[in-house]
């Protein structure tokens, strides 16, 4: 068993918080707001028209009242684009973060 002093434990907690903050800030892909207004989400066999809050090359944030499980797969269809496989990264307060199965080109 490894024993830590109080100072070492506090420093470890602070370092963990700093690393988490750094990970959040270092998202390499830019978030685009207003680039796409809506999408169709195919969830458990049904389609849902949803507002798109932001979009990046690796994912999107939507607003909806559907209740998927974390990790659940959905299909996303933006206007005039092919459907994209995505998985639910997070869900809270009527918003869902989706990660695409592959990086997309935005332009």
Backbone bond lengths (Angstrom), bond angles and torsions (degrees), N, CA, C in turn:
res aa  C-N    CA-C-N  psi(-1)  N-CA   C-N-CA  omega(-1)  CA-C   N-CA-C  phi
1 X - - - 1.442 - - 1.527 108.84 -
2 X 1.330 116.91 137.46 1.452 122.58 -179.54 1.521 108.57 -98.22
3 X 1.310 116.98 130.53 1.465 120.99 178.89 1.519 109.35 -106.53
4 X 1.314 116.54 136.92 1.459 122.68 178.42 1.515 109.44 -116.30
5 X 1.318 115.16 145.81 1.457 118.85 172.05 1.523 107.76 -74.48
6 X 1.312 116.89 164.41 1.468 120.94 178.32 1.527 110.23 -58.00
7 X 1.318 117.24 -42.45 1.464 120.95 -179.81 1.523 111.21 -62.20
8 X 1.347 117.95 -43.62 1.463 121.72 179.00 1.530 110.70 -63.18
9 X 1.337 116.69 -40.38 1.462 120.48 179.13 1.522 110.94 -64.20
10 X 1.337 117.06 -44.37 1.464 121.31 179.30 1.519 110.31 -64.15
11 X 1.340 117.05 -43.32 1.459 120.64 179.02 1.535 110.55 -62.32
12 X 1.333 117.61 -38.76 1.456 121.01 178.42 1.519 111.98 -64.76
13 X 1.328 116.96 -41.16 1.467 121.19 177.62 1.519 109.87 -64.06
14 X 1.335 116.45 -45.85 1.458 120.09 179.64 1.524 111.16 -62.18
15 X 1.331 117.38 -40.76 1.459 120.51 178.99 1.523 110.15 -64.71
16 X 1.331 117.54 -40.50 1.460 121.23 178.22 1.514 111.52 -61.53
17 X 1.331 117.21 -42.53 1.463 121.19 177.58 1.520 110.93 -64.77
18 X 1.318 117.09 -41.12 1.466 120.86 179.36 1.528 110.66 -65.09
19 X 1.331 117.45 -40.01 1.464 120.61 178.86 1.527 110.88 -65.96
20 X 1.332 117.29 -38.97 1.468 120.66 177.86 1.520 110.57 -65.23
21 X 1.325 117.06 -42.15 1.469 120.75 178.74 1.521 110.27 -64.66
22 X 1.326 116.64 -40.80 1.462 120.37 178.70 1.524 110.59 -62.51
23 X 1.330 116.94 -42.34 1.465 120.80 180.00 1.524 110.37 -61.73
24 X 1.327 117.78 -39.02 1.457 120.88 179.59 1.526 110.91 -67.96
25 X 1.329 117.21 -37.82 1.458 121.30 -176.20 1.522 112.94 -79.59
26 X 1.312 117.77 -20.01 1.464 119.23 -173.82 1.522 113.34 -92.43
27 X 1.316 117.31 14.56 1.457 118.77 175.02 1.520 107.38 -53.52
28 X 1.302 114.85 117.96 1.457 118.94 -173.92 1.517 112.86 -76.74
29 X 1.314 116.95 -24.14 1.454 118.75 -177.14 1.530 110.80 -90.75
30 X 1.289 114.67 135.96 1.461 121.71 -179.72 1.523 110.03 -73.68
31 X 1.329 116.66 140.51 1.464 122.37 175.12 1.520 108.16 -89.89
32 X 1.335 116.40 131.13 1.461 121.43 179.42 1.522 108.96 -110.63
33 X 1.317 116.93 123.03 1.460 121.68 176.18 1.517 108.41 -105.65
34 X 1.336 116.69 138.43 1.456 121.08 177.78 1.515 115.01 81.38
35 X 1.323 117.62 -2.72 1.457 120.87 179.33 1.533 110.63 -70.50
36 X 1.312 115.87 -39.55 1.465 123.17 176.46 1.523 106.90 -129.79
37 X 1.324 116.73 128.83 1.462 119.91 -177.58 1.520 113.48 -84.29
38 X 1.351 116.62 -35.30 1.462 118.84 -175.62 1.525 110.57 -150.17
39 X 1.318 114.75 168.12 1.465 122.10 177.38 1.519 107.56 -149.98
40 X 1.311 114.72 166.02 1.460 120.98 171.58 1.523 106.77 -106.49
41 X 1.318 115.83 125.94 1.455 121.99 177.51 1.522 107.61 -104.97
42 X 1.312 117.22 127.53 1.463 123.01 175.66 1.516 106.32 -99.32
43 X 1.341 115.31 110.49 1.456 122.21 -172.20 1.523 109.27 -132.31
44 X 1.320 116.39 118.83 1.465 122.77 179.80 1.528 111.70 51.33
45 X 1.337 116.44 43.04 1.455 122.00 174.56 1.514 116.20 84.16
46 X 1.323 118.12 -1.86 1.467 121.44 179.97 1.526 110.00 -119.96
47 X 1.325 115.50 148.88 1.472 119.78 177.51 1.520 109.94 -96.14
48 X 1.319 114.55 145.86 1.469 122.05 -179.30 1.528 108.18 -136.63
49 X 1.323 117.14 124.08 1.465 120.47 172.68 1.521 107.54 -80.94
50 X 1.330 116.12 127.14 1.466 120.27 -175.14 1.524 111.10 -134.26
51 X 1.330 117.41 146.71 1.463 120.23 171.89 1.534 109.99 -71.53
52 X 1.320 116.12 142.17 1.470 122.42 175.93 1.519 107.06 -101.29
53 X 1.332 116.98 120.82 1.463 121.33 -178.19 1.521 111.85 -86.70
54 X 1.337 116.49 -37.57 1.458 119.77 172.69 1.518 109.22 -158.64
55 X 1.323 115.02 166.65 1.460 121.95 -174.22 1.515 108.63 -145.69
56 X 1.328 115.91 138.28 1.462 120.77 172.20 1.524 107.38 -133.22
57 X 1.301 116.98 178.88 1.461 120.13 -179.44 1.527 112.06 -69.25
58 X 1.312 117.32 -16.67 1.459 121.13 -176.51 1.519 114.33 -114.67
59 X 1.335 118.21 -4.92 1.454 118.44 -178.87 1.511 113.29 -179.55
60 X 1.322 114.80 -175.82 1.458 121.02 -179.14 1.525 109.93 -150.38
61 X 1.315 115.39 157.27 1.458 121.18 172.29 1.522 107.00 -114.87
62 X 1.340 115.85 127.26 1.460 121.01 -179.70 1.523 109.90 -119.54
63 X 1.318 114.90 165.20 1.457 121.60 175.74 1.519 107.37 -116.44
64 X 1.334 117.01 125.98 1.461 120.75 -176.56 1.515 111.07 -164.72
65 X 1.321 115.36 163.54 1.458 119.79 176.81 1.532 112.04 -102.73
66 X 1.345 118.19 6.19 1.465 119.52 175.64 1.523 108.68 -69.46
67 X 1.323 116.53 156.52 1.466 120.48 -175.62 1.529 111.24 -125.67
68 X 1.322 117.36 76.23 1.468 119.68 178.95 1.524 111.44 -79.13
69 X 1.309 114.70 161.80 1.466 121.18 173.27 1.532 108.60 -85.81
70 X 1.311 116.61 152.28 1.463 120.43 175.21 1.524 109.06 -59.69
71 X 1.313 116.53 133.86 1.455 121.68 -179.48 1.517 113.92 87.65
72 X 1.320 117.52 -10.58 1.464 120.64 -179.69 1.530 109.95 -65.95
73 X 1.324 116.04 144.92 1.458 121.70 -178.43 1.519 110.90 -92.34
74 X 1.336 115.62 139.00 1.462 123.06 174.19 1.524 107.52 -132.70
75 X 1.317 116.23 165.17 1.458 121.25 170.86 1.517 107.21 -108.69
76 X 1.320 116.36 138.44 1.464 122.29 179.45 1.523 107.32 -117.27
77 X 1.322 116.32 132.57 1.459 120.76 177.79 1.530 109.12 -128.48
78 X 1.334 115.17 110.59 1.462 121.00 175.98 1.526 108.07 -86.78
79 X 1.340 117.72 156.02 1.470 119.63 179.81 1.531 111.95 -52.77
80 X 1.316 115.80 131.93 1.470 124.24 176.93 1.529 113.17 60.40
81 X 1.333 117.50 29.32 1.466 122.12 178.04 1.524 109.80 -131.75
82 X 1.309 115.76 160.28 1.463 121.17 174.87 1.520 109.74 -72.75
83 X 1.310 116.06 159.81 1.468 120.53 176.17 1.521 110.02 -68.94
84 X 1.317 115.09 145.14 1.463 122.40 -178.52 1.520 108.30 -122.72
85 X 1.320 117.22 132.01 1.464 120.51 173.64 1.529 108.39 -73.61
86 X 1.317 115.88 137.95 1.462 120.80 177.70 1.522 108.46 -144.36
87 X 1.321 116.33 158.06 1.460 119.22 174.51 1.519 109.07 -123.51
88 X 1.318 114.64 152.01 1.458 121.96 -176.78 1.522 108.91 -75.66
89 X 1.308 115.52 116.56 1.474 122.34 179.81 1.522 110.68 -88.44
90 X 1.337 116.28 -40.07 1.463 121.67 178.79 1.529 108.66 -158.33
91 X 1.330 116.85 159.64 1.461 122.51 177.62 1.525 108.51 -151.24
92 X 1.342 115.79 128.29 1.470 119.69 176.98 1.523 109.95 -167.42
93 X 1.306 115.34 144.82 1.463 123.02 174.91 1.528 113.26 52.23
94 X 1.343 117.05 41.15 1.463 120.51 177.93 1.514 115.37 75.90
95 X 1.314 116.55 11.01 1.466 121.63 177.74 1.513 109.20 -122.64
96 X 1.345 115.22 146.79 1.460 120.52 -178.85 1.527 109.11 -132.95
97 X 1.322 115.96 133.73 1.457 122.13 173.90 1.515 109.34 -98.31
98 X 1.319 116.54 124.83 1.462 122.12 -178.46 1.518 110.54 -116.55
99 X 1.324 116.94 135.80 1.464 122.80 172.37 1.516 108.62 -103.08
100 X 1.332 116.27 131.04 1.446 120.58 179.33 1.527 110.25 -74.75
101 X 1.336 115.85 153.22 1.452 121.44 177.52 1.515 112.57 -68.32
102 X 1.328 116.44 -19.88 1.462 121.86 176.39 1.534 107.91 -152.79
103 X 1.305 115.73 160.31 1.453 121.15 -179.46 1.542 109.65 -69.91
104 X 1.326 116.35 140.85 1.471 119.93 178.24 1.519 109.28 -112.69
105 X 1.320 115.72 157.98 1.462 121.37 176.02 1.506 108.70 -92.23
106 X 1.309 116.46 131.29 1.460 121.79 178.29 1.512 107.37 -112.78
107 X 1.319 115.24 128.88 1.462 115.48 -179.01 1.441 115.53 -174.55
